[in-house]
Amino acid sequence: MSERKMITAALPYANGPVHIGHLAGVYIPADVYARFQRRLGKEVAFICGSDEHGIPITIRAKKEGVTPQNIVDKYHEVIRKSFMDLGISFDEYSRTTSKKHYEVSQDFFTTLYNKDKFTEEVSEQYFDEQAGEFLADRYIVGTCPNCGNDGAYGDQCEKCGSTLSPSELLKPKSMLSGNVPVLKETKNWYLPLNEYEDFLNEWIIEGHKDDWKPNVYGQVKSWLNDGLKPRAMTRDLNWGVPVPLPDADGKVLYVWFDAPIGYISFTQEWAEKNGKDWKDYWQNENSDLIHFIGKDNIVFHCIIFPAMMKAHGGYIMPTNVPAFEFLNLENDKISTSRNWAVWAHEYVEEFPGQQDVLRFTLLSSAPETKDNNFTWKDFQTKNNSELVGIFGNFINRVAVLIHKYYGGVVPQGDVNAPELEEIAKAANEIETFLENFEFRNALSSLMNLARFGNQFLQTEEPWKTIKDNPEKAAHSLFIAAQIAVGLAQTSEPFMPFSSEKLLKMFNVPQITWKEIASDKILIETGHQINTAELLFSRVEDETIEFQIRKLENTKESNKKTNPNANPMKDEIQFDDFTKIDLRTATILTAEKVEKADKLLKFTVDTGVDVRTVVSGIAESFTPEECIGKQVMILLNLAPRKIRGIESQGMLLLATKPDGKLTFMSPEAEVDNGIEVS
């Protein structure tokens, strides 16, 4: 294990605040890991910042009638403050509009350009003559060639779920002027990712098959098996880092080229302020580089950014990329567009002083290997039963009893008592789990120590033995004090605010993890402790009911006016509906369609027959993810040829708020061929 840890957390997109899905899937686990590594005595650089370029920001700016800079300035501050309020201990939190970031990312691009690592390609793209600019896919609307939806975007039809390219749209129009765009040649610079396949296979597929999370390893393996293609590293936009070439006016760096370089530029900012050498963290083989991200960013952190660093030369590769899955809210997908979320800044306002309750709850249900769910009832239960009933109850009893019987002075006990081994055991378990990115198990070990403390007090009953056997009572509270201080020390990575209160309560300094795990006495006989302070307070039913009602009101509001919902299609008669034959089916095989980035070819068992279906969903699913999936199919759709393949039906999918697709599947497994009515 390296003594130096370069820890990054995915850059939050500065077009809105952060919510509990972001916190559970990236920022709280990353903070726990960074805090823990500091306690191990490692040199830690924990780096993050706001991602302030890209099309969604310009779209939001146009809608609000302000500049993109206005948008990012507003949300950068909202996000930064939320992280600070929740105790996310970044060593540097910067932004991609900083002067240093522009310099570093442009220098990175220039280095690759001078090494002939790019290929130049000319292609035709839509251009708005009135606006005088090329159009990103999301700035083009038209009629979907598959379902006839008039509001389809240049990259996707949100009505039928088809993945599109601008050239496939019928009657395309520019969102900037409303005019019909023209095709115009433009030149961009591409990174030939295919040239790095051997390197990526050797580094990840051979080198990390045993130590990377299966969801990360599997996704990377699927991408590499399908073969990589050159990817444009520049865009024709007016918002972003300008391409530093003389013939590149009106072009900026692709947001996924400049954003990960932010990790490097922000590290340089931090290093300059703190007398460090940033190269020690990024270009020294004795450093570990760890990326904390969500599963939707795996390809960028495991393929594109490593290829960029390899092309540049001199950079270390990530030691691990512990990507998390997604967190749902009240059994529904979190949606920023529908306001179906628990926002970090609102939580801090509505639950003052209870940051650790949210940290604890989100860690206990962290979506480490599969999507998980947050409910307000579970939040209440975890607070009242575990934090108040177990952890807080034990701490309070220990402090109160020591004050009641010994004037706040730790009594004498056996320093070789076997119960003391539980503290070192918990510390060692937590260390093992956190080194393997198993945050839920680590939190369980912490709570098990608190449970042990409660059981010990219940068995020993010092409030009874103080009369007949004062020596035993003193010993019991001596042991209990050691456990309480053990909790104060080991809880810090998970619940830093509570840990700080505990250390003050027991009047002890923070010590290293090695000292906690060494079986040493954590608080000496004769040590004066301070007055007991309640760590946690009960969350009452009315508080939870208010939060649930707040979400339900959001849902009702969305039903009345949802700006993202497409208008209802023309009314049909019941007889029209009865003509539709919807069936349950199972995908038997799946493969990519040659020379079609967005198409997958399926063999589907419909219960009636086995047939071929082609669907434009390759940007949301790998073939491997689809095999064995039970789905719903429109069985009696007239066959049509797509890229020379006859497609015999349509799979039913829905579009999530992040633009990704999800299959419409039966809640429980049923036989194939069951009619859906």
N, C-alpha and C positions, 0 to 999 in steps of 0.2 A: 504494500500500500504506500502510495506516495505521501510525502509530508506536505504537499502543496495541492490545494483543491481550487480549481477554476469552475465555479458553479454558475450556470446561467438559468434564468427563467424566461419562458417565452415572452416576447415583447407584446404587451396588450395593445390592441388597436384603439387609437385615440379618437374614435367617433362615437363613444358612449362610455358610461361607467362600467366597472367590473361587478360581476355577480357571483353567487356562491358556486356556480359551476366552474368558473375560472379559479376561485380560491381552492376548491377541493381537488381540482384536477392538475393544478400547477403550483400555485404560490405558497399555500400552507405547507404541503410536503417539502417543497424546496427550502422553505425557511427552517423547518424542523431539521432537515439534513445539514444545512449550513450552520445552524446553532450547535448541533451535535459535533460537527467536525471541529468547530472552534474549541469546544470543551475537551476534545481529544488533543488539543494543542497544535492542530494543523494550521498552516498558513492558508487563509481562506480569502478568496475574492468572490463575493456573491453579487452578481451583476444583472441589471435589467434596465428597462427604459421604455418609453412610449414609442410605438410604431406609428409614424405620423404621415406616411405617404400612401398612395393607392387610390383606386377609383371610388370605393365607398365613401371616403372622406370628401372627395370633390362632389359626389352626388348629394351628400348631406348639405354641403355648403351651398350648392345651387338651390336646393329646396328651401333653405332658411334665408337665402338672400344675403349671405355673408361670404367671406373669403375662407379658403381651406385653413389658413393660418388662424383665423378666429376660432374655427372648430377645434383644432388640435390644442390651441392654448387653453381653451375652456376645459377639455376633457383630460389633458395631461395633468392639470392641477387637481381635478376631481379624483383621478386614479391614484396619483402620488399620495394625496392625503389619506385615501382609503387604506392604502398599504401601510402607511405610517401609523394610522389609528389602530390597525389590527396587529401591529407588532412585527410586520414583515421586515426583517433586518438586512435590507440590501446595503452593501457597502457603497454602491453607486446606483442611483436611479436617474437616468438621463433621458434624452429624446433624440430621435433621428433627424430633427431639424436643426440640431446644434452645428456650429461651425466646425468643430472637431470631427463630427461624424461625416460631414460633407468632404472634408479633406481626406480622411482615412478611406472612405469608400471609393472616392475618385482615384486615389493613389492605388488602391487594390485593383480597380478596373484597368488602370494604365499599365500596371505591372503585367497583367494577363495579356493585354493588347500588345505590349512590346515583346512578349515571349511567343507571340503568334498562337495563342491558345484559343482565340476566337475564330469563327468563320463568318464572313459577311454574306448575307443573303438578301436578295431583293424579292419582295412579294407585293401583291396588290391588296390594299386595305381600303375600307370605306373612309371617305373624306367628306366633311361638311364644308361646302364652298362658302356658305354664308358665315359660318363660325370661324372658318379658316383653320381648321384643325382635323387631324385624324381622329377617328372614333374608336374608343375602347368598346369591346363587345357589349358591355352593359349600357352603352349610350346609343345602341341601335335597337329599335323595336319594329316588329312587323307581324306577319301572319305565320303561325306555325304550320309547316308543311304536313305535319302528322295529324293534328286535331283541328286545325282551322282557327285556333285562338288568335285574336287580333292583337293581343298584348304580349306576345312572346318576345323575350330578349334575344340578343345576338349570341348568347352562350347557352340559353336554356328556356324551354317553355315551362312555366310554373303551373300550367293547367294540366298537361298530360305527363309532365316529367321528362320529356325528351331532351337529351343533350344536343345542342345545335351549334353550328358555326354561323357567322353572319351571312355567308354566301348562301346558306340554305333557306334563310328567311324569305317569305314572299312579301312583296310590297314594303321593303325596308324603309324606315324613316329615321332621321336623326332626332334624338331627344333634346339636342341643343337648340335647333331651329325649327324642327318639324318638317324640314325639307327632305327630299329624296337625296341620299348621299351618292357620291360618284366613287368609282374605283380608281385608286391612284397608286402608283408604284412608290414604295418606300424601302429604305435599306435599314436593316437592324443587325446586331452582332449576336451570334449564337455561341453557346458553350456546347461542344459536341460530347454530351454525356456518355455516348456509346463508347468513346475512347477510354473511359474510366471503369468499364465493366469488370475487367480483370482485377484491377486494384480493389474495387468494392467487394467483389466476390471473395478475394483472399482475406481482406481485412474483416469483413462482417460475417459472411457465410461460413468461412472456415475458422476465423479467429474468435467469433463471439457466439457460436451456436450453443454454448453451455452456460453463459453468464448473462445474456441479454434476455429481457422479458419476451415470452413467446409471441405476444401480439406485435411487438416491434420487429422481432426477427422474421416472423412470418410475412409481414407486409413488405419488408425490404426484399426478402427472397422472391416474393411474387413479382415485384417490379423488375428485379434483375432477370428472372426467368422469362418475362415477357419481352425483354430487350429494351434498352434505353435509346432515346433519340435526342438529337440536338435541341436545345431549348433557348429561346431568345432571352438575352440578358439586358435588353434595352426596350423601351416603349416610346411611342409617339404621343407624349403627353406634355402638359405644361405645369404639372405639379410633381415634384420629386427631385432627386439629385441629378443635376445636369450631366449628360455624358461628356467626359472631358476630352473630346476630339474636335478638331477644327471643322469637320464636315458633319457635325451632329446637332445642328441647331434644332430646337423643338423636340429633342429626345432626352429622356431621363433613364436612369438605371431602373430595371425591373425591380419592383418592391421586394421580391424575394431574393434579389441579389444584394440590395443595400441593407435590408433589415437584419440578417444574421451578422453582417459586418458590424452592426451596432454593438454586438457583444464585445468586439475588439476595440472599437472606438471608445466605448464607455469605460472599458478597462484602462485604456490609456488616460482618460480623464481622471479616473480614480488614482492611478499610479502617479500622475504628475502632482496631485494634491498631497499624496502621502509618502513621497520619496521612495516609491517602488519602481521596479523595472517591469513593465508590462510583458516583456518577452519571456520573463521567468514563468509566466502563467500560460502563454500561448505557444511558445517555441522551445520549451524545455521538456525533454522526455521524462523528467522526474516529476512532472505535474500531471494530475488527473483532470480531464475536462469532462464535466457532467452537464448534460442538457436536460432540464425539466420542461416537458411540453405536454400538450394534449395529443390524442391519437391522430387528429387531422393534420398535424404538422410533421409527421414522421418522415415523409418523403423529402421534405426540405432540409431536415437536420441530419438525415442518415444517407442521403444521396447527393442532393444539389450542393449544400454547403461544404461537405467533405470533398466533393469533386473540385469545387472552387479553391479550397485550401491546398489540395494536392496540386492543382495547376499552378498556383502561386508559388508553392514550395516553402519549406521551413516551418510549417505549422504542424502541431500534434493533432492526432485524431481523437474524437470523443472516446473516453473510457467506457461510458455507458450513456444511454438515452432512455431513461425510465419513463416512457410515455404512459399517461393515464387514459382511461376511457372517459365516458361522459357521465355527468350527474343529472338525473331527472329531478323534477320538483313536483311533489304531490302526484306521482305516477303519470306525469306528462312531461314532454320535452321542454326544457327551458327555452324560451323564445324572447329575444330582445325586441323583435318587431311587435309581438303581441303583449309585451310588458309582463310576460309570465316568468317572473324572476324574483329572487330576493337580492336586492342591490346592496353592495357592501356599505356604501355611504349611508343608506337609509337604516341599515341594521345598527350601525354605530350610534346613530341619533336616537333610535327607538329603544335600544338596549344599552344604555350608558353603563360603563364599567363591566360589561359582560362579554368582552372580546374573547376571553378564553372559552366561554361556553360554546361559541360558534366554532372556534378552532377545534375544540374537543369533539363536537358533534360531527363536523365535516371530516375529521381524521378517522373517526370511528366507522364512518360509512364511505371512506375514500374509494373511488372507482379504480382500484389498482389493476385488476385483470378483466373486469367486465363493468358494463354500465351499472350504476347504482342509483338509489333514490333517497331524496331528502323529504321528510314530512315534518310539519310543525309539531305534531303529536309526538313523534320520535325525539325531536329536539327537547320537548318538555320532559319526556321520560328520562332521557339521558342526563338532563340537568338535575331533575328532582331525585331520581333514584341513585344515580352514580356519583355525580359531583357533590350534591348536597348530602345524600343519604350515606354514601360510603366514604369518599375522599374527605369532604369537608367535615363530616361528623367525626371521623377519627382524629383529624388535626385539632378540632375544637375541644374534644374530650381530653386529649393529652395536655394541651396548654392550660385548660381550666383546672384540671386535677393537680397539675404541678403548682399552679398558683394557690389553689385551695389548701393543699396539705404541706407545701414546702416554700411558700412565699415566692414562687417563681424561680426557685433555684433547683437545678437538675439534681435529683438524689443519687445515691450510690447504688451500683449494681455490678453484676458479674460481667467483666469485659470479654470473657470467653464463652458467653452463653450461645448455644447453637442457633437461637432465633436470629442472631445478628447476621448469620450467613445469608438470610433471605434478601438483605439489602444488596450485597455483592452479586447474588444470583440474579436479581432483577436488573441490575446495572449491566451485567454481562449479556443477559438475554436481549435487552434493549439495544445494546451495541451490535450484536449479531444481526438482529432484525433490520436495524437502520442501515447497516453496511450492505444489506441485500435489498434495500428499498421496500421493506415490508412494514409499512407505517402502522397499519391496523394491529398487527401482531405486537409491535413495539408498544403501542398504547395499551394493549391488553396486559402486557407484563407490568407496566406501571400501575394499572388498576389492581392487578393481583397483589402487588405489594401493599396497597391500601387495604384490600380485603383481608390480607394476612394480619395487618395491624389491628383491624377491628375485631377479628376473631381472637387474637391474642388478648386484647383488653377484656372481651366478654368472658374468656376462660379464666383469666387471672383475677378479675374483679377487685382491683386495688382499693376501691371505695368501701369494700367490705373488709378486706384483710388488713387495712390500715389500723384497725382496733386490736385485733388478736395477733397479727403477725406483721408488724410494721416493717421489718427487714424485707419480707417478701413483697410488700406493697411498694417499697422504695425500688427494689429490683425491677418490678413490673413496669414502673413509670420510667425508669432509666432506659429499659429496652424500648418502650414505646416512644420515648424522645428520640432515640437513634433512628427508629423507623420513620418518624415524622420528618426529621432532618434529611433522611434518605429520600423521602418524597419531595421535599423542598428542592433538593439538588437535581434529582432525575427528571422532575416535571418541567424543568426550564425549557428544553427544546419544544415541548408540546404546548405548554401553558405559561409563557414567560411572565405575564402580569401576576398570576397567582404565585409563581415561584418567587418573584421579587417580594411579595407580601409575606410569604412564609419565611424567607431568609431574614427579613426584618423582625418578624414575630419571634423567631428563635435566636435572633441576635448573632447570626453566624455569617461568614463570608461565603461567596461562591467558590467551590473548589473544582479541580480537574476531574474528568471522568475516571481517570486512573486511580485517583484517591478514593472515589466513591466505591470502586470495585475492588479495593485492596483489603477489605475486612477491618479497616481502621475504625476507631471510635470517632463518630462524626460530631458529637457534642459531649464535652467533658462533665464529670461530676463537679458540682459547685458553680456551674455556668448559670448566669442570670438570664432568663428569657423575658421577653416583653409581654404585654397584655394580649390575651387572645383576641383575634379579629375574625369575623365571619368571612370566609373566602367566597362562598356562593350563597345565593338566596333563591328561594323557590320561585318558579315561573307558574303563575296562576292560570286557571282555565280561561279567564276573560282575556288575558294577554294573547293566548294562542288563538282564541276565537276571533279576536280582532285581526290577527295576521291572516287567518284562513278566509275571513270575510273580505279582507283587502284583496286577496287573490281572486276570489269569486267575483268581486265587483269588476276586476279587470277582465275576467272572462265575459261577463255580461256586457261590458262596454265594447269588447271586441265583436260581440254578436251584432251590436247596433251599428257600429262603424269600424270596419277593419280596412285601413287604407291599402293593405296588401292583398285583400281578397279580390279576385277577378269577378266581374259582374255575372249574374246568373245567365245561363244560356237560354235560348228560346224555349218556351213552355212546350212540353210534350204530353201526349195522351197516355193513359194507362196501357193501352194496346201496344204503344211504341215500346214501353218499358218491358213488356212481357216477351218481346222479341230478343232481348239481350240474354245470352246464355253465359252466366258467370259460374265457374267451377273452381273447386280446390284442386291443386296440382302440386307436383314435386319436381324440382329441377334435378335432372340426372347428371348432365354434363354441362360445362360452360367453358367457352374459349373466346379469345379475342378475334375479331374479324380483321384479316390482313389489310393494311393500309387504311385503317379506319380507327382512329384513336378513341372514338366515343362509343363504338359498337361492340356488343357481346352477342355471341351466338349460343343459344341454349337448346338442349334436348330436354323436353318436358313430358313427364308422365301425367296425362290429364284424367286418368281413370277410364277414359273412353278410348284413347289411343296414345301413342308416343309421337310427338310432333316437334318440328323445329320452330323456334321463335327468335327473332332478332330484335334487340332493344338497345337504345342509346344511353346506357347507364354505366359505361366503363369508367367514367370519372368519379363515380361514387362507390363502385364495388370492384374488387378483384374477382377473377373467375373462381378462385378457391373459396371465397366467402359465400358464393351463391350455391355451390353444389350441396345438395341435400336440403335446401331451403324449401319449406312448404309455402306456396304462394297462391294468389288468386289470378285466374286467367279469363280473359274474354274469349270464349271458345269459338263463337260463330262469326268472328270478324273475317271479312273476305280476305283471302291471301293477297300479299303484295310482295314484290321483289325489292329487296334492299341490298345494294352492292352485289347483285347477282344471286342472292340467296333468297329463296321463297320463305317468307315469314308467315306462319299459320296461327295467328292469334296475337293478343297483347296482354302483357303482364301488368297488373295494377300496382302502382307506386304512388307515394305522396312526397312532396317536397318539404324538407325541414327548413327552419329559419336560416340556417347557414348555407342553404343552396344545395346541400347533399340530399340524395334520395333515400327513401326507406320503403321496403316492400310492405304491401298490405297483406298480412298473413292472418290465418285463424288463430284465436287466442290459445286454443289447445289443438294438438295434432289430431287430424281426422283422416278418413280415407280419401284417396284421390277420387275426383269425379263428383263429389258432393255439390249439389247446386246451391248457389248463394242467392238468397231471396230476402 
